[in-house]
Amino acid sequence: MAVVTSYMCLAVPTRVVAVNGNLATVNVQGVHTQARLDALGEPVAIGDYLLVHAGFAIRRLDPEDARETLRLFDEIFALQAEDG
């Protein structure tokens, strides 16, 4: 009998803090990282929220939706911390 393990990748909303050509510096919970903009196909500005997967921005998000998603992640992490 084979054991199948599957993993799910999760793209977290990130906020753009700088743009230099096809490279954006994004912030997620105080951590800055780089995201390529090549696959996005639309302009990006400082303050925009993006979904980033494997170093590539894959979607621009509505700011309110992004903030709500981040709030929900915070809630989930707080519950997990309570459970130990």
N, CA and C atoms as an extended XYZ file, in Angstrom:
252
Properties=species:S:1:pos:R:3:atomname:S:1:resname:S:1:resid:I:1 pbc="F F F"
N         0.830       -1.171        0.000 N   MET     1
C         0.000        0.000        0.000 CA  MET     1
C         0.879        1.240        0.000 C   MET     1
N         0.633        2.137       -0.919 N   ALA     2
C         1.411        3.368       -1.025 CA  ALA     2
C         0.818        4.447       -0.129 C   ALA     2
N         1.702        5.187        0.477 N   VAL     3
C         1.284        6.326        1.286 CA  VAL     3
C         1.453        7.579        0.443 C   VAL     3
N         0.390        8.322        0.314 N   VAL     4
C         0.437        9.547       -0.478 CA  VAL     4
C         0.392       10.735        0.470 C   VAL     4
N         1.372       11.577        0.340 N   THR     5
C         1.410       12.796        1.133 CA  THR     5
C         1.257       13.962        0.184 C   THR     5
N         0.349       14.838        0.491 N   SER     6
C         0.199       16.017       -0.356 CA  SER     6
C         0.429       17.259        0.482 C   SER     6
N         0.964       18.254       -0.163 N   TYR     7
C         1.238       19.520        0.492 CA  TYR     7
C         0.529       20.621       -0.283 C   TYR     7
N         0.142       21.637        0.420 N   MET     8
C        -0.502       22.763       -0.229 CA  MET     8
C         0.380       23.980       -0.033 C   MET     8
N         0.606       24.697       -1.108 N   CYS     9
C         1.325       25.960       -1.023 CA  CYS     9
C         0.325       27.061       -0.715 C   CYS     9
N         0.770       28.009        0.046 N   LEU    10
C        -0.106       29.089        0.451 CA  LEU    10
C         0.532       30.411        0.056 C   LEU    10
N        -0.186       31.201       -0.714 N   ALA    11
C         0.283       32.533       -1.080 CA  ALA    11
C        -0.331       33.525       -0.099 C   ALA    11
N         0.518       34.299        0.545 N   VAL    12
C         0.092       35.244        1.570 CA  VAL    12
C         0.098       36.650        0.982 C   VAL    12
N        -0.902       37.453        1.299 N   PRO    13
C        -0.882       38.840        0.819 CA  PRO    13
C         0.344       39.587        1.344 C   PRO    13
N         1.011       40.293        0.459 N   THR    14
C         2.170       41.099        0.804 CA  THR    14
C         1.920       42.527        0.333 C   THR    14
N         2.531       43.496        1.007 N   ARG    15
C         2.340       44.901        0.664 CA  ARG    15
C         3.603       45.420       -0.010 C   ARG    15
N         3.445       46.086       -1.141 N   VAL    16
C         4.566       46.612       -1.906 CA  VAL    16
C         5.131       47.844       -1.198 C   VAL    16
N         6.452       47.830       -0.944 N   VAL    17
C         7.103       48.980       -0.318 CA  VAL    17
C         8.057       49.690       -1.271 C   VAL    17
N         8.426       49.025       -2.382 N   ALA    18
C         9.286       49.652       -3.391 CA  ALA    18
C         9.145       48.890       -4.698 C   ALA    18
N         9.312       49.604       -5.803 N   VAL    19
C         9.273       48.980       -7.126 CA  VAL    19
C        10.484       49.466       -7.908 C   VAL    19
N        11.199       48.512       -8.515 N   ASN    20
C        12.349       48.834       -9.355 CA  ASN    20
C        12.271       47.962      -10.599 C   ASN    20
N        11.682       48.503      -11.665 N   GLY    21
C        11.497       47.731      -12.889 CA  GLY    21
C        10.535       46.588      -12.656 C   GLY    21
N        10.990       45.360      -12.934 N   ASN    22
C        10.153       44.171      -12.751 CA  ASN    22
C        10.375       43.484      -11.410 C   ASN    22
N        10.895       44.235      -10.447 N   LEU    23
C        11.153       43.681       -9.130 CA  LEU    23
C        10.526       44.581       -8.069 C   LEU    23
N         9.749       43.980       -7.194 N   ALA    24
C         9.130       44.727       -6.103 CA  ALA    24
C         9.699       44.239       -4.776 C   ALA    24
N         9.894       45.167       -3.869 N   THR    25
C        10.194       44.808       -2.491 CA  THR    25
C         8.862       44.791       -1.768 C   THR    25
N         8.567       43.672       -1.118 N   VAL    26
C         7.280       43.507       -0.447 CA  VAL    26
C         7.504       43.216        1.026 C   VAL    26
N         6.492       43.542        1.825 N   ASN    27
C         6.539       43.367        3.266 CA  ASN    27
C         5.412       42.426        3.676 C   ASN    27
N         5.781       41.408        4.421 N   VAL    28
C         4.776       40.534        5.017 CA  VAL    28
C         5.141       40.369        6.486 C   VAL    28
N         4.318       40.910        7.349 N   GLN    29
C         4.496       40.850        8.802 CA  GLN    29
C         5.888       41.314        9.228 C   GLN    29
N         6.341       42.423        8.637 N   GLY    30
C         7.610       43.017        9.015 CA  GLY    30
C         8.825       42.453        8.306 C   GLY    30
N         8.651       41.439        7.502 N   VAL    31
C         9.757       40.830        6.762 CA  VAL    31
C         9.712       41.340        5.323 C   VAL    31
N        10.849       41.878        4.861 N   HIS    32
C        10.935       42.356        3.485 CA  HIS    32
C        11.580       41.290        2.608 C   HIS    32
N        11.022       41.107        1.429 N   THR    33
C        11.574       40.172        0.455 CA  THR    33
C        11.315       40.731       -0.940 C   THR    33
N        11.847       40.066       -1.938 N   GLN    34
C        11.705       40.495       -3.324 CA  GLN    34
C        10.677       39.627       -4.042 C   GLN    34
N         9.939       40.251       -4.945 N   ALA    35
C         8.969       39.525       -5.768 CA  ALA    35
C         9.115       39.977       -7.211 C   ALA    35
N         9.228       39.030       -8.106 N   ARG    36
C         9.283       39.342       -9.536 CA  ARG    36
C         7.881       39.713      -10.005 C   ARG    36
N         7.804       40.685      -10.912 N   LEU    37
C         6.512       41.168      -11.413 CA  LEU    37
C         6.235       40.710      -12.838 C   LEU    37
N         7.130       39.926      -13.429 N   ASP    38
C         7.016       39.517      -14.832 CA  ASP    38
C         5.701       38.828      -15.162 C   ASP    38
N         5.205       37.986      -14.272 N   ALA    39
C         4.019       37.179      -14.561 CA  ALA    39
C         2.709       37.919      -14.292 C   ALA    39
N         2.786       39.079      -13.674 N   LEU    40
C         1.571       39.769      -13.245 CA  LEU    40
C         0.828       40.424      -14.400 C   LEU    40
N         1.537       41.085      -15.287 N   GLY    41
C         0.898       41.677      -16.462 CA  GLY    41
C         0.107       42.945      -16.203 C   GLY    41
N         0.333       43.598      -15.078 N   GLU    42
C        -0.319       44.879      -14.792 CA  GLU    42
C         0.618       45.716      -13.928 C   GLU    42
N         0.460       47.035      -13.989 N   PRO    43
C         1.355       47.887      -13.207 CA  PRO    43
C         1.150       47.722      -11.704 C   PRO    43
N         2.224       47.931      -10.957 N   VAL    44
C         2.204       47.801       -9.505 CA  VAL    44
C         2.766       49.091       -8.917 C   VAL    44
N         2.160       49.557       -7.828 N   ALA    45
C         2.611       50.774       -7.160 CA  ALA    45
C         2.854       50.500       -5.681 C   ALA    45
N         3.637       51.359       -5.072 N   ILE    46
C         3.862       51.273       -3.633 CA  ILE    46
C         2.507       51.342       -2.930 C   ILE    46
N         2.311       50.449       -1.967 N   GLY    47
C         1.059       50.384       -1.229 CA  GLY    47
C         0.109       49.311       -1.734 C   GLY    47
N         0.336       48.809       -2.963 N   ASP    48
C        -0.499       47.722       -3.487 CA  ASP    48
C        -0.260       46.450       -2.685 C   ASP    48
N        -1.264       45.594       -2.662 N   TYR    49
C        -1.139       44.267       -2.058 CA  TYR    49
C        -1.080       43.236       -3.177 C   TYR    49
N        -0.158       42.286       -3.026 N   LEU    50
C         0.037       41.235       -4.029 CA  LEU    50
C         0.005       39.874       -3.367 C   LEU    50
N        -0.429       38.884       -4.139 N   LEU    51
C        -0.196       37.493       -3.753 CA  LEU    51
C         1.115       37.093       -4.412 C   LEU    51
N         2.022       36.552       -3.621 N   VAL    52
C         3.330       36.148       -4.127 CA  VAL    52
C         3.495       34.658       -3.880 C   VAL    52
N         3.883       33.956       -4.930 N   HIS    53
C         4.126       32.511       -4.826 CA  HIS    53
C         5.455       32.208       -5.499 C   HIS    53
N         6.338       31.542       -4.779 N   ALA    54
C         7.643       31.136       -5.303 CA  ALA    54
C         8.414       32.318       -5.879 C   ALA    54
N         8.277       33.474       -5.246 N   GLY    55
C         9.032       34.646       -5.659 CA  GLY    55
C         8.418       35.463       -6.776 C   GLY    55
N         7.247       35.058       -7.260 N   PHE    56
C         6.572       35.776       -8.345 CA  PHE    56
C         5.224       36.306       -7.871 C   PHE    56
N         4.961       37.575       -8.177 N   ALA    57
C         3.638       38.133       -7.907 CA  ALA    57
C         2.668       37.488       -8.889 C   ALA    57
N         1.583       36.925       -8.373 N   ILE    58
C         0.635       36.231       -9.250 CA  ILE    58
C        -0.708       36.934       -9.336 C   ILE    58
N        -0.937       37.910       -8.430 N   ARG    59
C        -2.219       38.618       -8.462 CA  ARG    59
C        -2.143       39.865       -7.603 C   ARG    59
N        -2.764       40.931       -8.067 N   ARG    60
C        -2.924       42.127       -7.240 CA  ARG    60
C        -4.256       41.998       -6.520 C   ARG    60
N        -4.290       42.398       -5.246 N   LEU    61
C        -5.483       42.220       -4.416 CA  LEU    61
C        -6.144       43.552       -4.088 C   LEU    61
N        -7.439       43.483       -3.861 N   ASP    62
C        -8.158       44.609       -3.305 CA  ASP    62
C        -7.599       44.839       -1.899 C   ASP    62
N        -7.251       46.080       -1.540 N   PRO    63
C        -6.636       46.328       -0.231 CA  PRO    63
C        -7.473       45.842        0.947 C   PRO    63
N        -8.768       46.030        0.905 N   GLU    64
C        -9.621       45.590        2.015 CA  GLU    64
C        -9.616       44.064        2.132 C   GLU    64
N        -9.679       43.367        1.002 N   ASP    65
C        -9.612       41.900        1.019 CA  ASP    65
C        -8.278       41.421        1.586 C   ASP    65
N        -7.196       42.087        1.192 N   ALA    66
C        -5.870       41.704        1.674 CA  ALA    66
C        -5.769       41.888        3.184 C   ALA    66
N        -6.228       43.020        3.691 N   ARG    67
C        -6.173       43.273        5.133 CA  ARG    67
C        -7.024       42.265        5.904 C   ARG    67
N        -8.187       41.915        5.371 N   GLU    68
C        -9.052       40.926        6.031 CA  GLU    68
C        -8.385       39.551        6.050 C   GLU    68
N        -7.749       39.181        4.956 N   THR    69
C        -7.044       37.895        4.902 CA  THR    69
C        -5.916       37.865        5.920 C   THR    69
N        -5.143       38.947        6.008 N   LEU    70
C        -4.057       39.003        6.990 CA  LEU    70
C        -4.596       38.949        8.416 C   LEU    70
N        -5.735       39.587        8.669 N   ARG    71
C        -6.359       39.543        9.988 CA  ARG    71
C        -6.749       38.103       10.342 C   ARG    71
N        -7.300       37.384        9.350 N   LEU    72
C        -7.687       35.989        9.578 CA  LEU    72
C        -6.468       35.103        9.852 C   LEU    72
N        -5.367       35.331        9.127 N   PHE    73
C        -4.133       34.585        9.411 CA  PHE    73
C        -3.683       34.843       10.843 C   PHE    73
N        -3.713       36.107       11.279 N   ASP    74
C        -3.328       36.436       12.649 CA  ASP    74
C        -4.194       35.690       13.654 C   ASP    74
N        -5.488       35.618       13.368 N   GLU    75
C        -6.412       34.912       14.253 CA  GLU    75
C        -6.091       33.418       14.322 C   GLU    75
N        -5.825       32.826       13.173 N   ILE    76
C        -5.474       31.393       13.127 CA  ILE    76
C        -4.195       31.134       13.907 C   ILE    76
N        -3.158       31.974       13.692 N   PHE    77
C        -1.895       31.782       14.396 CA  PHE    77
C        -2.052       31.948       15.903 C   PHE    77
N        -2.899       32.889       16.324 N   ALA    78
C        -3.152       33.084       17.751 CA  ALA    78
C        -3.824       31.863       18.352 C   ALA    78
N        -4.773       31.279       17.649 N   LEU    79
C        -5.444       30.065       18.133 CA  LEU    79
C        -4.471       28.892       18.233 C   LEU    79
N        -3.592       28.779       17.239 N   GLN    80
C        -2.601       27.700       17.279 CA  GLN    80
C        -1.644       27.884       18.458 C   GLN    80
N        -1.284       29.114       18.742 N   ALA    81
C        -0.373       29.385       19.860 CA  ALA    81
C        -1.029       29.024       21.192 C   ALA    81
N        -2.327       29.259       21.290 N   GLU    82
C        -3.066       28.909       22.513 CA  GLU    82
C        -3.086       27.398       22.742 C   GLU    82
N        -3.157       26.641       21.626 N   ASP    83
C        -3.209       25.185       21.722 CA  ASP    83
C        -1.842       24.584       22.049 C   ASP    83
N        -0.787       25.378       21.855 N   GLY    84
C         0.569       24.912       22.179 CA  GLY    84
C         1.129       24.101       21.072 C   GLY    84
